[in-house]
Each structure stands twice: as structure tokens, then as C-alpha cells.
Amino acid sequence: MNHAFLDGNKRIGHAAMEVFLVLNGYEIDAPVDEQEDVILSLAAGKLERDGFTEWVRKHFKSIG
């Protein structure tokens, strides 16, 4: 639970995930509000790693 930033860990984590996906030819296919809810749930401990992984698998698509 050591955080690199005083504030913004959720945003930078989400941005890093998106960059990783784009660099590998994918993108998240979900409304911004849904993405925000998922990231906040993950950060609050309401969503476990397995649940988050499953959500990502269901919501990414190939670019192009």
C-alpha cells in the first residue's frame, strides 16, 4: 500500500493500463463512467484482482 503519489495513483494506474494495452494493439471498450467505477472499486478493496482481471478481459478489444 505504499503509494508513489500523494494523490493520483488511481489515475496513473488506469493510464498505465491503457498505454500498455494500446502498445499491444488493444483498448478498453467501456464507458468512462464504468471504467471509473471499476478503478474506484479496485482501489477501495471492493473488487479483487481476479474480478478486475475478468472485467478487463470482457472489456478490451483489438485496435484496427
C-alpha positions in Angstrom: 0.0 0.0 0.0 2.9 2.3 -0.5 1.8 5.0 -3.0 4.1 6.8 -5.3 1.9 9.9 -5.4 0.2 11.9 -2.7 -2.9 11.8 -5.0 -3.4 10.4 -8.4 -2.5 6.7 -8.0 -5.8 5.5 -9.4 -5.5 7.8 -12.5 -1.8 6.9 -13.2 -2.6 3.2 -12.8 -5.5 3.5 -15.2 -3.4 5.5 -17.7 -0.6 2.9 -17.4 -3.0 0.1 -18.1 -4.4 1.9 -21.2 -0.9 2.7 -22.5 0.1 -1.0 -22.1 -3.0 -2.2 -23.9 -2.6 0.3 -26.8 1.1 -0.6 -27.2 0.0 -4.2 -27.5 -2.8 -3.4 -30.0 -5.8 -3.3 -27.7 -8.1 -0.7 -26.0 -10.7 -0.7 -23.3 -14.2 -0.9 -24.7 -16.3 0.5 -21.9 -17.9 3.9 -21.0 -15.6 6.2 -19.0 -18.1 6.1 -16.1 -17.9 2.3 -15.9 -14.1 2.4 -16.1 -14.1 4.9 -13.2 -16.4 2.8 -11.1 -14.2 -0.3 -11.6 -11.0 1.6 -10.8 -12.5 3.1 -7.6 -13.9 -0.3 -6.6 -10.5 -1.9 -7.1 -8.8 0.9 -5.1 -11.3 0.6 -2.2 -10.8 -3.1 -2.0 -14.4 -3.9 -3.1 -13.1 -5.6 -6.2 -10.4 -8.2 -6.0 -7.6 -8.8 -8.6 -9.5 -11.8 -10.2 -12.6 -9.7 -10.6 -10.7 -6.8 -12.1 -8.8 -9.2 -14.5 -12.1 -10.7 -15.6 -13.6 -7.2 -16.2 -10.6 -6.3 -18.3 -10.9 -9.5 -20.3 -14.5 -8.7 -21.0 -13.9 -5.1 -22.0 -10.9 -4.9 -24.2 -10.9 -5.1 -28.0 -8.3 -5.2 -30.7 -7.4 -1.8 -32.3 -7.8 -1.9 -36.1 
